[in-house]
Amino acid sequence: MATQHSSAGTSSLTDHYSILEWLAAGIVGLLTIPVGLLVPGYFYMKASNGNSGEHTTLEIWTVILLGIFGIAAVELGGRKGAKILWGLALGVVLLVVVLAVILGVLAMPLAL
């Protein structure tokens, strides 16, 4: 005989997201005040509504590491939106690295 567990009033926020995810969200929130506080707020809203189970690990860490852009990508596109945002973020990082190398090479003759 299967027993049913009542989750009314007994569920905690760590039932929905791990302590590591809450800790990372809190650190991001504190380091990027005021906009960064949307990250733990978003997790709290999802956990209290019971919608957090629909998120994959990729979506959770996209929200934590990419903040407001991650929230928008996950809400609008789910897992596919998270992948697209990571691709864009990687593209921006690569562009910055390439520009730094080019500017470094151009500045070398001036230093001599």
C-alpha positions as CSV (number, residue, x, y, z in Angstrom):
1,M,0.0,0.0,0.0
2,A,1.5,3.3,-1.0
3,T,1.5,6.1,1.4
4,Q,1.0,9.7,0.4
5,H,3.1,12.4,2.0
6,S,1.4,15.7,2.5
7,S,3.7,18.6,1.5
8,A,1.5,21.3,2.9
9,G,3.5,23.4,5.2
10,T,6.4,21.0,5.4
11,S,8.3,21.9,2.3
12,S,11.4,24.0,2.5
13,L,13.2,26.0,-0.1
14,T,16.0,23.5,-0.2
15,D,13.5,20.9,-1.3
16,H,13.4,22.8,-4.6
17,Y,17.0,24.0,-5.0
18,S,20.1,22.7,-3.4
19,I,22.0,24.6,-0.7
20,L,24.8,25.2,-3.2
21,E,22.4,26.8,-5.6
22,W,20.9,29.1,-2.9
23,L,24.4,30.0,-1.7
24,A,25.5,30.9,-5.2
25,A,22.4,32.9,-5.9
26,G,22.8,34.8,-2.6
27,I,26.5,35.6,-3.4
28,V,25.6,36.8,-6.9
29,G,22.7,38.8,-5.4
30,L,25.0,40.5,-2.9
31,L,27.8,41.2,-5.4
32,T,25.5,42.7,-8.0
33,I,23.1,44.7,-5.8
34,P,20.4,45.9,-6.7
35,V,19.7,44.0,-9.9
36,G,21.4,40.8,-8.7
37,L,18.9,40.4,-6.0
38,L,16.4,39.4,-8.7
39,V,18.2,36.0,-8.8
40,P,17.4,34.8,-5.3
41,G,14.0,36.5,-5.6
42,Y,13.3,34.5,-8.8
43,F,14.3,31.2,-7.1
44,Y,12.2,32.1,-4.1
45,M,9.2,32.9,-6.3
46,K,9.6,29.6,-8.3
47,A,10.0,27.6,-5.1
48,S,7.0,29.1,-3.3
49,N,4.8,28.6,-6.4
50,G,6.0,25.0,-6.8
51,N,7.2,25.6,-10.4
52,S,10.9,24.9,-9.6
53,G,10.7,21.3,-10.7
54,E,10.5,22.2,-14.3
55,H,14.0,23.7,-14.4
56,T,17.0,21.7,-15.5
57,T,20.5,22.2,-14.0
58,L,21.5,24.1,-17.1
59,E,18.6,26.5,-16.6
60,I,19.3,27.0,-12.9
61,W,23.0,27.8,-13.4
62,T,22.2,30.1,-16.3
63,V,20.0,32.1,-14.0
64,I,22.6,32.2,-11.3
65,L,25.6,33.1,-13.5
66,L,24.0,35.3,-16.1
67,G,21.5,37.1,-13.8
68,I,18.7,39.1,-15.4
69,F,19.6,37.9,-18.9
70,G,19.5,34.3,-17.6
71,I,16.1,34.8,-16.1
72,A,14.8,36.2,-19.3
73,A,16.3,33.4,-21.4
74,V,14.9,30.7,-19.2
75,E,11.5,32.2,-18.9
76,L,11.2,32.9,-22.7
77,G,13.0,29.9,-24.1
78,G,13.5,27.3,-21.4
79,R,16.5,25.0,-22.0
80,K,16.9,26.2,-25.6
81,G,16.9,29.8,-24.5
82,A,19.6,29.0,-21.9
83,K,21.8,27.3,-24.6
84,I,21.4,30.3,-26.9
85,L,22.3,32.7,-24.1
86,W,25.5,30.7,-23.2
87,G,26.4,30.7,-26.9
88,L,26.0,34.5,-27.0
89,A,28.0,34.9,-23.8
90,L,30.8,32.7,-25.1
91,G,30.8,34.8,-28.3
92,V,31.2,38.0,-26.4
93,V,34.0,36.6,-24.3
94,L,35.8,35.4,-27.5
95,L,35.3,38.8,-29.1
96,V,36.8,40.6,-26.1
97,V,39.8,38.2,-26.1
98,V,40.4,38.7,-29.8
99,L,40.1,42.5,-29.5
100,A,42.6,42.4,-26.6
101,V,45.1,40.4,-28.6
102,I,44.7,42.7,-31.6
103,L,45.1,45.8,-29.5
104,G,48.1,44.3,-27.7
105,V,49.8,43.5,-31.0
106,L,49.1,47.0,-32.3
107,A,50.4,48.6,-29.2
108,M,53.7,46.6,-29.2
109,P,55.5,48.8,-31.7
110,L,54.6,51.8,-29.7
111,A,56.2,50.4,-26.6
112,L,59.5,49.9,-28.3
